[in-house]
Amino acid sequence: MTFNPKSLFGRPTPRIDGVAKVTGAARYASDELVANPAFASLVTSEIARGHITGFDLSRAKAVPGVLDILTYETVGNQIKAPLGPDGGPTTTTLESNRIWHDGQIIAVVVADTFESAAEAAGKVHVSTMAEAASASFGAPGVEVQAITAGRPGEKTKGNQTEEKAAADAAFAAAPVKLDVRYATPPQHHNPIELFTTTCVWDGPNLTVYEPSQFMWGLKTATAKQLGIDPANVRAVSRYVGGAFGSKGNQTSRTAWIALAAKRLGRPVKLVPTRAQGFTIATYRAETRQHVRLSATADGKLTSMFHEGWEVSSRPSSYKVAGVEATSRLYAAPVIATAVNVVHADRATPGFMRAPAEVPYVFALESAMDELSYALNMDPIELRRVNDTQNDPVSGLPFSSRLLMPCFDQAAEKFGWSKRNPKPASMRRGEWLVGYGCASSFYPNNIGPAAVRISLAPSGKANVSMAAHELGTGAYTTVAITAAHSLGLAVKDVTVHLGDSDLPPVPVAGGSNNAATTTHVVVKACADIRQRLAEAAVAAEDSPFHSADPATLILAGGALRNADGLSEPLSKAVPRTGGRLEVYAENIPAGLPASAMAQLYNGHPLMSRGGNRKDVTAYAFGAHCVEVRVHSLTREIRVPRVVSAFAAGNVINPTTAHSQYMGGVIWGISSALHEATEIDPVSARVINANLADYIVPVNADAPSIDIIMVPENDDRVNPLGVKGIGEIGIVGMNAAISNAVFHATGKRIRELPVRAEKLL
């Protein structure tokens, strides 16, 4: 049966879950109805390092309705510690009396009502023996660990010592050089949906309702912590109200709520506070970075050195190691990188939208801007001179790379040619005006996945897979793919996601979700089309009897051929045995045959854009930004952004546009607003709320023009689909910082850029 899968995409389509979301019908994890739930409230540590010496629970137990209080003394040996985001050790909770960080869960109070649980939690008295805490970089007692490798699976160019020596030599010999240091702060995801958990036991079977980016990961990790068969655990998360990486890994809370429910013999529901979300889940760690660039007089890079330091917890070596990403951006002949983990008395950090690229591309793209001024060269032209169609690390060709076409289209729409290159030379009334730019890029990842699709004689289809709707439009992209593959209207496809009882899909992270889900859906639909065609040509009562199955297509709810003959699905489907149902698995090229079995065990493998043997696969983009800085108050505004992206075949331009805009706005937030403040003495979070943790509001969101540069990438994957969820934020913080320098002549190398730093 002939079919062009790339014809599926590019048609703007409203979200199929839009009505449910705006009317409140969409069920998020804490909305799930359970019978007679009890309510949990967390007690968290008020010190960042030390030990618990005792509990006084008398006042808490006296609160009417209190049912149980879990501490390390009563349940500490009943649950295994969870693994961290890198699969290694992490800070623990109720397993012992050890306190690893501020806000660590140290007790769980369960009561008949939410209010009683919260009141009792406030009356739990904890005696502790505090020790001097190390908050961050430079604090006494921190431990620095040099890391020789990048992110798991990333390639490095060669011997690190030899690379450094070569970079030093090239730097010393170059006529133009830059040696600078940058810093980025800790940041927290702050999704609108809190980190809720509801656990229900039915005999030996446990159901966990929890917002999650990885249904099968949550299922298997919870089973491992509880020491039970994963077959007895079901995880449900039909919608996620924001995640950005914070709901991608198991946290400690899930197993303890499950244990509380088991002890009580009734469902237990936890809805923690906003402040607790700063310490019971992961965050973006602060970084310090050293960048050295050298170039010839015409702007050609001769060397690049990029070293990073990242904060982590005491037991964890988690790092994002973003230097392995930045080393692929420009054609420097000599590249040296290094990463160091700084162990402090903090919670273990984790993935946060474009985890490696947001902090590390800020440093590199700021340095490129500084180099352009040292060269007296236009910043966009400096990037053009150092553009490359081959990966500087591996030497492999990029599957496609439209970085400069993105810059050209963004610059033209923005009016970049009107920029006066001299800093502090452009004004509008009392406002200093600055233009800044930066590159954006993100690897193209794809994982194994499975799906079950059924087609009824009525022409209605059901698609079921344990994928994840994080607000990105996953329900709609899956429906579009199935509908167009089967010749149906999108409204005739019902999509079921967010349940580990459905076939597995990897974690919704690394911008792999669209590519992963669409490929397996297309594979399943191809099976359906083939079965329908073969049944039709074999049936004597069919108008296609004895025809070539390859000449038949599905369109408009019927089986058709090129001569205009058609047969409705009400006749075609019953020939396959009634309701036609198929199960399909897809393992991307380059992954082992065991990838699907590992996915079923909660361990997803990923074909990563920077670790392929044939090509290096990335999406690229460019930002052009205007900022205005008040000449007296130094208030900073961003009235205008133009961003262009080349990301292969766009499945749904409607939701893609929203994704790009969301990334841009969060990039503005990264540049000007967000910073988690850590007390340098106590190592405690100071601004654990949405009043003091500053995020952009409507007045901070400028005019944003998004350009989707057409790109046909035949080498990235069979459908030419690239991820778009994370690329929008990458480089935006640098573009704004560069624009602030152009407006004021003052270079700010530590985020966020705020008025007080310009005074």
VOGU-3710 file (C-alpha; in Angstrom, 3 decimals, decimal comma):
1> mtfnpkslfg> 0,000/0,000/0,000  1,634/3,254/-1,106  2,025/5,994/1,474  4,237/9,043/2,007  4,611/9,432/5,774  6,002/12,955/5,542  2,685/14,113/4,106  1,225/13,698/7,586  2,573/16,894/9,030  2,565/20,664/8,745
11> rptpridgva> -1,185/21,338/8,984  -2,183/23,693/11,840  -4,507/21,760/14,154  -6,214/22,886/17,382  -5,418/20,881/20,500  -7,794/17,966/20,860  -7,531/18,297/24,658  -8,051/22,053/24,625  -11,715/22,030/25,641  -11,056/19,594/28,495
21> kvtgaaryas> -8,300/21,802/29,835  -10,137/25,101/29,729  -13,360/23,655/31,161  -11,697/21,764/34,007  -12,615/18,328/32,664  -8,958/17,325/32,271  -7,973/15,165/35,222  -4,573/15,889/36,687  -3,062/13,489/39,198  -4,511/15,077/42,325
31> delvanpafa> -7,930/15,340/40,613  -8,303/11,559/40,409  -11,226/10,413/42,533  -10,440/7,795/45,159  -12,683/6,414/47,877  -12,308/7,811/51,405  -8,797/9,233/51,115  -6,632/10,233/54,024  -4,344/13,234/53,575  -0,612/13,513/54,058
41> slvtseiarg> 1,487/16,502/55,027  5,272/16,645/55,019  7,608/17,710/57,789  10,831/19,031/56,309  14,216/19,841/57,785  15,054/23,313/59,060  18,781/22,687/58,914  20,932/21,800/55,897  23,398/19,412/57,532  23,350/17,308/60,659
51> hitgfdlsra> 21,401/14,546/62,387  18,017/14,069/63,987  18,387/13,297/67,680  14,711/12,786/68,486  11,048/13,519/67,856  8,338/14,801/70,176  5,073/13,780/68,493  2,716/14,330/71,428  1,249/17,659/70,273  0,911/16,399/66,710
61> kavpgvldil> -0,855/13,209/67,738  -3,282/15,229/69,832  -4,674/16,986/66,758  -8,132/15,498/66,016  -8,102/13,229/62,976  -4,404/12,318/63,001  -3,993/8,708/61,865  -0,273/8,033/61,560  3,152/9,699/61,618  6,002/8,162/59,661
71> tyetvgnqik> 9,601/8,844/60,735  12,915/7,058/60,314  12,389/5,569/63,780  9,147/3,843/62,787  9,565/2,993/59,101  13,146/3,851/58,173  14,179/0,347/57,196  11,103/-0,483/55,122  11,961/1,315/51,864  15,073/1,391/49,699
81> aplgpdggpt> 16,570/4,784/48,905  15,713/6,113/45,428  18,325/6,639/42,746  19,294/10,092/41,542  18,712/11,554/38,074  21,988/10,055/36,833  21,125/6,608/38,184  23,564/6,989/41,077  23,145/7,727/44,795  21,197/10,730/45,957
91> tttlesnriw> 20,132/12,388/49,171  17,652/10,315/51,149  14,714/11,077/53,427  13,273/8,789/56,091  15,827/6,013/55,658  18,030/7,313/58,498  18,541/10,214/60,886  20,975/11,909/58,479  20,023/15,363/57,178  21,626/16,104/53,825
101> hdgqiiavvv> 20,003/19,395/52,856  17,538/22,112/53,726  13,913/21,084/53,329  14,594/17,333/53,344  11,529/15,247/54,149  11,965/13,959/57,718  8,410/12,932/58,630  5,031/12,276/56,995  1,860/13,049/58,924  -1,410/11,414/57,808
111> adtfesaaea> -4,855/12,559/58,945  -8,526/12,397/58,004  -8,457/15,883/56,489  -5,951/18,040/54,672  -6,249/20,729/57,346  -5,644/18,318/60,238  -2,590/16,862/58,532  -1,116/20,308/57,934  -1,822/21,430/61,498  -0,281/18,297/62,978
121> agkvhvstma> 2,780/18,548/60,745  3,375/22,015/62,158  3,302/20,579/65,672  5,892/17,863/65,120  8,901/18,840/67,236  12,230/17,665/65,872  15,468/17,804/67,848  18,561/18,027/65,679  22,304/18,264/65,977  23,326/20,780/63,346
131> eaasasfgap> 26,700/20,847/61,641  28,294/23,690/59,713  26,794/23,635/56,226  28,535/24,331/52,930  26,155/26,295/50,728  27,836/26,660/47,341  31,019/27,625/45,515  33,798/28,858/47,759  32,186/27,743/50,999  34,433/25,984/53,541
141> gvevqaitag> 33,998/22,231/53,348  32,871/21,854/49,730  34,509/19,042/47,792  35,516/19,471/44,150  35,455/16,410/41,884  36,959/16,639/38,400  34,908/14,806/35,786  36,687/13,537/32,683  33,582/12,588/30,696  30,520/14,498/29,579
151> rpgektkgnq> 26,926/13,399/29,711  26,290/9,667/29,372  26,867/8,602/25,788  28,525/11,853/24,704  31,739/11,633/22,713  34,843/13,609/23,535  37,364/14,569/20,906  40,419/12,965/22,492  42,717/12,946/25,499  41,705/15,752/27,837
161> teekaaadaa> 45,263/16,634/28,887  46,483/16,743/25,297  43,480/18,851/24,253  44,191/21,363/27,009  47,876/21,637/26,011  46,942/22,162/22,356  44,366/24,800/23,287  46,902/26,604/25,490  49,416/26,694/22,639  46,896/27,939/20,060
171> faaapvkldv> 45,624/30,546/22,505  49,111/31,858/23,215  49,910/32,200/19,512  46,662/33,875/18,414  46,524/37,611/17,594  43,070/38,055/19,178  42,093/36,345/22,393  39,435/36,397/25,088  39,724/34,969/28,623  36,549/35,416/30,690
181> ryatppqhhn> 34,482/33,834/33,459  30,706/33,574/33,765  28,201/32,445/36,381  24,623/31,216/36,383  22,399/30,865/39,484  20,383/27,944/40,819  16,865/27,953/39,374  13,698/26,039/40,183  11,066/24,729/37,785  8,024/25,962/39,715
191> pielftttcv> 5,394/24,192/37,595  1,872/25,339/38,378  0,921/21,758/39,289  2,530/20,871/42,615  4,418/17,640/43,300  1,383/15,623/44,307  1,053/11,900/44,982  -2,002/9,723/45,618  -1,553/6,031/46,403  -4,260/3,356/46,439
201> wdgpnltvye> -3,792/-0,337/47,309  -6,078/-3,102/46,126  -4,705/-6,208/47,797  -1,129/-6,583/46,489  -1,714/-4,064/43,678  -0,711/-0,436/44,012  -1,959/2,469/41,868  0,056/5,693/41,989  -1,519/8,897/40,704  1,392/11,291/40,299
211> psqfmwglkt> 2,417/13,855/37,674  5,203/12,146/35,785  7,268/12,462/32,625  7,967/8,724/32,578  5,103/6,375/33,401  7,071/3,144/33,171  9,977/4,706/35,057  7,692/5,739/37,915  6,118/2,271/37,936  9,369/0,320/38,084
221> atakqlgidp> 11,230/2,697/40,413  8,393/2,658/42,940  8,280/-1,131/42,821  12,035/-1,291/43,412  11,835/1,008/46,414  8,990/-1,007/47,919  10,557/-4,343/47,058  7,542/-5,597/45,107  6,931/-6,913/41,596  6,590/-4,052/39,055
231> anvravsryv> 3,643/-5,981/37,602  1,762/-5,028/40,768  2,280/-1,283/40,294  0,295/1,010/38,025  1,242/4,660/37,490  -1,325/7,135/36,146  -0,707/10,699/34,958  -3,174/11,633/32,206  -2,094/15,291/32,182  0,896/17,059/33,690
241> ggafgskgnq> 0,524/20,685/34,715  4,072/21,663/33,882  7,208/19,639/34,462  10,278/20,952/32,569  12,364/18,054/33,905  11,237/18,215/37,529  8,862/15,257/37,101  11,169/13,106/35,021  12,700/11,091/37,850  11,502/9,239/40,900
251> tsrtawiala> 11,532/11,362/44,051  11,583/10,079/47,587  7,991/11,014/48,381  6,206/8,382/46,286  7,250/5,268/48,167  6,569/6,828/51,560  3,026/7,801/50,584  2,533/4,260/49,261  3,747/2,881/52,574  1,439/5,229/54,491
261> akrlgrpvkl> -1,517/4,010/52,425  -0,570/0,395/53,080  -0,256/0,962/56,833  -3,684/2,610/56,961  -5,455/0,337/54,500  -6,951/3,330/52,693  -5,875/5,753/49,950  -3,526/8,554/50,938  -3,244/11,843/49,059  -0,328/14,249/49,309
271> vptraqgfti> -0,419/17,829/48,032  2,774/19,502/49,274  3,238/23,243/49,549  4,822/25,503/46,960  7,762/26,092/49,312  8,316/22,352/49,722  8,554/22,052/45,941  11,880/23,894/46,170  13,474/21,083/48,200  11,628/17,791/47,592
281> atyraetrqh> 12,261/17,778/43,835  15,194/18,672/41,610  16,363/22,046/40,288  18,906/23,617/37,923  22,251/23,782/39,686  24,334/26,931/39,719  27,460/26,989/37,563  30,754/28,807/37,298  32,419/28,754/33,900  35,726/29,679/32,310
291> vrlsatadgk> 35,822/30,378/28,573  38,890/31,160/26,490  38,590/31,899/22,784  41,320/32,790/20,338  40,946/33,924/16,731  42,719/35,314/13,721  42,185/38,931/12,731  39,437/37,909/10,294  37,473/36,157/13,065  38,398/32,528/12,455
301> ltsmfhegwe> 38,524/30,685/15,771  41,873/29,019/16,443  40,976/27,513/19,825  38,176/27,129/22,315  38,508/26,175/25,971  35,392/25,790/28,125  35,482/24,559/31,727  32,518/24,344/34,061  31,881/23,876/37,756  28,452/22,634/38,903
311> vssrpssykv> 26,992/22,267/42,374  25,624/18,886/43,431  24,722/17,166/46,688  27,203/15,350/48,905  26,478/11,790/47,702  25,636/12,512/44,053  27,936/13,173/41,107  25,063/14,358/38,907  26,135/16,948/36,352  24,840/18,269/33,043
321> agveatsrly> 28,348/18,715/31,615  27,253/21,240/29,022  30,737/21,774/27,618  30,143/18,669/25,510  27,279/20,532/23,850  29,048/23,841/23,307  32,061/22,141/21,726  29,855/21,246/18,747  28,657/24,717/17,895  31,559/26,285/15,977
331> aapviatavn> 34,437/25,160/13,759  37,284/25,664/16,206  40,213/23,453/15,153  41,369/23,002/18,765  38,765/22,378/21,469  39,377/21,557/25,127  36,703/21,094/27,770  36,491/20,141/31,435  33,760/19,698/34,048  33,965/19,740/37,840
341> vvhadratpg> 31,303/18,772/40,359  31,262/20,759/43,585  29,705/18,728/46,399  27,845/20,902/48,903  25,116/20,445/51,495  22,325/20,783/48,998  19,602/18,637/47,488  20,567/16,709/44,370  19,904/18,837/41,272  18,409/17,405/38,099
351> fmrapaevpy> 17,138/18,091/34,619  15,585/21,482/33,847  14,498/22,496/30,360  17,579/22,243/28,106  19,576/21,213/31,178  23,071/21,500/29,758  22,528/24,126/27,106  20,860/26,907/29,103  23,803/27,648/31,436  26,649/26,620/29,148
361> vfalesamde> 25,468/28,230/25,915  24,995/31,432/27,919  28,733/31,482/28,593  29,818/30,507/25,081  27,452/32,880/23,261  28,326/35,730/25,611  32,003/35,058/24,919  31,370/35,031/21,171  29,729/38,439/21,526  32,690/39,754/23,503
371> lsyalnmdpi> 35,045/38,387/20,852  33,085/40,173/18,121  33,733/43,512/19,846  37,412/42,661/20,262  37,517/41,990/16,507  35,360/45,024/15,637  33,160/42,566/13,754  29,401/42,106/13,486  28,345/39,328/15,917  26,286/37,520/13,268
381> elrrvndtqn> 29,180/37,653/10,795  31,525/36,194/13,406  29,200/33,206/13,652  29,033/32,940/9,857  32,837/32,838/9,605  32,910/29,956/12,097  29,906/28,032/10,785  30,523/24,399/9,910  28,647/21,528/8,315  30,739/18,978/10,213
391> dpvsglpfss> 30,719/18,220/13,924  33,947/19,696/15,358  34,132/16,887/17,947  33,529/13,755/15,867  34,176/15,065/12,365  30,858/13,569/11,238  28,561/15,641/9,031  25,536/17,222/10,658  22,355/15,568/9,418  21,379/19,137/8,568
401> rllmpcfdqa> 22,511/22,511/9,863  20,641/25,686/8,925  22,154/27,925/11,575  23,003/30,778/9,222  19,707/30,675/7,293  18,048/31,051/10,706  20,231/34,076/11,455  19,560/35,560/8,036  15,780/35,292/8,331  15,703/36,474/11,944
411> aekfgwskrn> 18,028/39,396/11,230  16,032/40,530/8,205  12,717/40,529/10,063  14,289/42,114/13,132  16,020/44,910/11,238  19,511/43,999/12,451  21,098/46,108/9,706  19,881/49,260/11,505  22,096/48,436/14,508  24,799/50,975/15,323
421> pkpasmrrge> 27,666/48,715/16,424  28,996/51,179/19,009  27,814/50,346/22,568  25,563/52,898/24,291  25,007/54,726/20,986  21,289/54,073/20,416  18,532/55,831/22,384  14,805/56,330/22,374  13,962/59,197/24,724  15,235/58,300/28,201
431> wlvgygcass> 15,833/54,689/27,203  19,101/53,220/25,986  18,469/50,741/23,164  20,520/47,620/22,556  20,465/44,832/20,001  21,800/41,387/20,832  21,893/37,984/19,192  22,797/34,391/19,991  22,776/30,957/18,417  20,432/28,232/19,570
441> fypnnigpaa> 20,755/24,491/19,121  19,636/21,235/20,678  20,377/17,552/19,934  17,798/15,403/18,170  17,000/12,374/20,295  14,681/9,442/19,697  13,891/6,362/21,736  12,191/2,980/21,470  8,440/2,883/22,003  5,370/0,693/21,701
451> vrislapsgk> 1,732/1,413/20,819  -1,605/-0,338/20,461  -4,027/0,941/17,809  -7,511/-0,325/17,031  -9,695/0,579/14,050  -13,441/0,007/14,193  -15,785/-0,551/11,208  -17,318/2,817/12,066  -14,092/4,508/11,007  -13,111/5,408/14,556
461> anvsmaahel> -9,613/4,676/15,838  -8,152/4,343/19,326  -4,457/4,915/20,005  -3,039/3,780/23,339  0,475/4,365/24,647  2,029/5,383/27,962  3,196/8,724/26,566  2,974/12,007/28,411  1,023/15,238/27,984  3,091/17,960/29,642
471> gtgayttvai> 1,185/20,792/28,019  3,178/20,370/24,819  0,322/19,008/22,710  1,219/15,307/22,751  -2,397/14,153/22,513  -2,769/16,209/19,360  0,477/15,203/17,646  -0,310/11,515/18,222  -3,860/12,008/16,912  -2,608/13,886/13,830
481> taahslglav> -0,139/11,133/13,030  -2,686/8,339/13,392  -5,482/10,188/11,593  -3,443/11,127/8,560  -1,818/7,683/8,418  -5,225/6,002/8,400  -7,021/8,486/6,166  -9,299/9,650/8,980  -10,278/13,007/10,410  -8,431/13,964/13,590
491> kdvtvhlgds> -11,760/14,058/15,430  -12,235/10,359/14,690  -9,107/9,379/16,629  -9,219/8,916/20,405  -5,843/8,988/22,130  -5,118/7,365/25,487  -1,901/8,454/27,246  -0,453/8,704/30,734  -1,038/5,207/32,117  1,574/2,505/32,674
501> dlppvpvagg> -1,020/-0,137/31,826  -0,480/1,027/28,232  2,524/0,157/26,018  5,702/1,940/27,155  7,242/5,148/25,855  10,508/6,663/27,163  10,751/9,632/29,465  9,356/12,817/27,940  12,655/14,666/28,075  15,474/15,611/25,774
511> snnaattthv> 12,889/16,720/23,200  12,466/13,115/22,045  8,738/12,703/22,629  7,372/13,759/19,237  9,920/11,827/17,188  9,591/8,752/19,393  5,792/8,559/19,429  5,153/9,447/15,794  7,522/6,809/14,445  5,902/3,959/16,341
521> vvkacadirq> 2,392/5,209/15,478  3,295/5,333/11,775  4,644/1,787/12,030  1,430/0,503/13,619  -0,732/2,303/11,056  1,316/0,775/8,233  0,450/-2,644/9,657  -3,251/-1,736/9,694  -3,164/-0,519/6,099  -1,368/-3,666/4,975
531> rlaeaavaae> -3,853/-5,968/6,704  -6,815/-4,129/5,202  -5,331/-4,260/1,727  -4,411/-7,943/1,927  -7,866/-8,868/3,240  -9,517/-6,866/0,450  -7,581/-8,398/-2,434  -8,186/-11,885/-1,006  -11,973/-11,453/-0,721  -14,127/-12,338/-3,737
541> dspfhsadpa> -16,820/-9,829/-2,759  -14,325/-6,984/-2,656  -14,080/-4,492/-5,548  -10,307/-4,917/-5,181  -10,277/-8,701/-5,493  -6,960/-9,915/-6,972  -5,611/-6,354/-7,167  -2,088/-5,436/-6,117  -2,242/-4,445/-2,413  0,369/-1,764/-3,088
551> tlilaggalr> -2,135/0,140/-5,263  -4,632/0,665/-2,419  -4,764/3,616/-0,074  -6,795/4,665/2,964  -8,494/8,017/2,571  -11,729/9,607/3,693  -12,706/6,624/5,840  -12,532/4,180/2,930  -10,198/1,843/1,086  -9,508/3,298/-2,376
561> nadglsepls> -7,493/2,888/-5,533  -6,317/5,259/-8,238  -9,241/4,387/-10,520  -11,784/5,871/-8,113  -13,031/2,573/-6,680  -13,697/2,696/-2,944  -15,028/0,542/-0,158  -16,079/1,968/3,225  -14,300/0,796/6,345  -17,606/-0,668/7,547
571> kavprtggrl> -17,035/-3,407/4,943  -13,234/-3,471/4,832  -12,515/-3,784/8,556  -14,793/-6,806/9,289  -12,796/-8,875/6,793  -9,815/-8,688/9,186  -11,827/-10,394/11,916  -13,982/-7,569/13,217  -12,348/-4,705/15,087  -8,797/-4,485/13,763
581> evyaenipag> -6,191/-4,109/16,509  -2,412/-4,059/16,168  0,485/-3,749/18,579  3,734/-2,295/17,291  7,193/-1,604/18,609  9,826/0,652/17,128  13,526/0,571/17,928  15,399/3,437/16,232  18,452/2,676/14,143  21,597/2,380/16,191
591> lpasamaqly> 19,966/1,000/19,327  20,362/-2,664/20,341  17,577/-5,216/19,993  17,341/-5,246/23,798  16,209/-1,606/23,883  12,519/-2,498/24,085  13,048/-5,024/26,890  15,017/-2,421/28,810  12,218/0,089/28,309  9,728/-2,392/29,776
601> nghplmsrgg> 12,083/-2,619/32,768  12,006/1,145/33,223  15,450/1,789/31,700  15,069/3,728/28,442  17,876/3,815/25,931  18,044/6,808/23,639  19,573/7,392/20,235  21,157/10,754/20,970  21,991/13,303/18,338  25,537/13,751/19,589
611> nrkdvtayaf> 26,402/10,079/19,860  25,498/8,608/16,468  27,973/6,811/14,234  26,606/8,135/10,936  25,800/11,807/11,517  25,490/14,354/14,287  21,842/15,368/14,563  20,859/18,758/15,970  18,198/21,396/15,470  19,437/24,974/15,111
621> gahcvevrvh> 18,042/28,442/15,650  18,907/32,104/16,082  17,652/34,866/18,386  17,658/38,622/17,725  16,618/40,724/20,714  15,996/44,376/21,461  16,367/45,592/25,038  15,766/49,007/26,518  17,541/50,167/29,649  16,356/53,310/31,409
631> sltreirvpr> 19,179/55,818/31,486  18,541/56,779/35,127  16,927/53,825/36,912  18,536/51,064/34,824  15,205/49,272/34,570  15,474/46,658/31,799  12,717/45,912/29,317  12,575/43,540/26,356  10,091/44,986/23,849  10,951/42,797/20,878
641> vvsafaagnv> 12,266/39,318/20,025  12,605/37,600/16,655  13,629/33,946/16,789  14,051/31,583/13,858  14,321/27,801/14,131  15,027/24,989/11,685  13,699/21,794/13,229  12,842/19,389/10,431  9,244/18,439/9,713  6,911/20,290/12,078
651> inpttahsqy> 4,019/18,040/13,034  1,621/20,733/14,220  2,582/24,374/13,592  -0,047/25,531/16,086  1,422/23,800/19,118  4,975/24,203/17,796  4,549/27,979/17,800  3,429/27,815/21,438  6,431/25,679/22,358  8,858/28,094/20,763
661> mggviwgiss> 7,209/31,088/22,429  7,266/29,363/25,800  10,957/28,673/25,422  11,694/32,261/24,452  9,768/33,652/27,426  11,535/31,296/29,793  14,836/32,370/28,251  13,944/35,975/29,064  13,180/34,803/32,578  16,550/33,056/32,796
671> alheateidp> 18,304/36,251/31,722  16,506/38,870/33,795  14,407/37,289/36,521  15,077/33,847/37,924  17,495/33,003/40,722  17,009/30,776/43,742  18,655/32,584/46,625  20,697/30,360/48,954  21,752/31,679/52,356  25,562/31,406/52,351
681> vsarvinanl> 25,728/30,498/56,052  22,774/28,158/56,603  22,644/26,749/53,026  18,859/27,222/53,100  16,600/28,490/50,317  15,513/32,056/51,053  12,924/32,764/48,344  10,870/29,546/48,237  7,680/31,142/46,917  6,333/32,809/43,791
691> adyivpvnad> 6,388/36,245/45,414  10,153/36,328/45,907  11,228/33,875/43,219  10,775/36,236/40,300  9,184/34,966/37,089  7,924/36,976/34,111  4,317/38,103/33,914  2,324/39,451/30,974  4,010/42,851/31,153  7,399/41,151/30,760
701> apsidiimvp> 6,393/39,200/27,652  7,383/41,201/24,581  6,361/41,074/20,961  7,697/37,670/19,920  8,014/36,734/16,265  8,651/33,050/15,632  9,986/31,983/12,233  9,886/28,303/11,330  12,568/27,892/8,704  11,622/25,045/6,320
711> enddrvnplg> 13,996/22,122/6,657  13,939/18,695/5,046  16,329/16,459/6,970  16,363/12,972/5,479  19,127/11,738/7,754  17,891/12,634/11,225  15,199/9,885/11,221  12,737/8,406/8,691  10,080/11,070/9,325  12,505/13,991/9,498
721> vkgigeigiv> 11,085/14,995/12,896  13,206/17,023/15,314  12,364/18,009/18,861  11,294/21,585/19,570  10,435/21,603/23,278  13,806/22,823/24,492  15,565/24,666/21,688  13,487/27,837/22,176  15,108/28,658/25,526  18,691/27,937/24,464
731> gmnaaisnav> 20,800/31,056/23,914  18,066/33,536/24,820  19,752/34,499/28,108  22,960/35,265/26,179  21,135/37,243/23,493  19,571/39,479/26,157  22,812/39,900/28,082  24,561/40,811/24,824  21,844/43,354/24,050  22,227/44,885/27,520
741> fhatgkrire> 25,938/45,374/26,842  25,186/46,971/23,483  22,700/49,311/25,169  24,881/50,312/28,115  28,496/49,392/27,401  28,548/47,412/30,654  29,122/43,655/30,422  27,284/41,533/32,997  28,717/38,035/33,186  26,631/36,688/36,058
751> lpvraekll> 22,937/35,942/35,652  20,372/37,246/36,232  20,985/40,685/34,735  19,157/43,108/37,002  19,041/46,859/37,414  21,299/46,919/40,486  24,118/45,322/38,485  23,969/48,196/35,987  23,943/51,060/38,482
//
